[in-house]
Amino acid sequence: MIEYVKTILLKVSFDKKLFEKELRKGLNMLTPHEVQDFKTWCYKTFSKIYLGVLNKYFVKLA
């Protein structure tokens, strides 16, 4: 499931609203273990563009 969510985020990363929507949906589909790996990947891949969005969703999980 994690690979599916990554693929979707890569495809919608051009639009902030879509990115945020799909990030939220993706987090609901993943197990807690997958979320840790997913968080690392998200920050590595999108922190230059969507750091605020990532912090909004991943700070809650810390």
Sequence and secondary structure as in RCSB ss.txt:
>XXXX:A:sequence
MIEYVKTILLKVSFDKKLFEKELRKGLNMLTPHEVQDFKTWCYKTFSKIYLGVLNKYFVKLA
>XXXX:A:secstr
 HHHHHHHHHHHTT HHHHHHHHHHHHHHS HHHHHHHHHHHHHHHHHHHHHHHHHHHTTT 
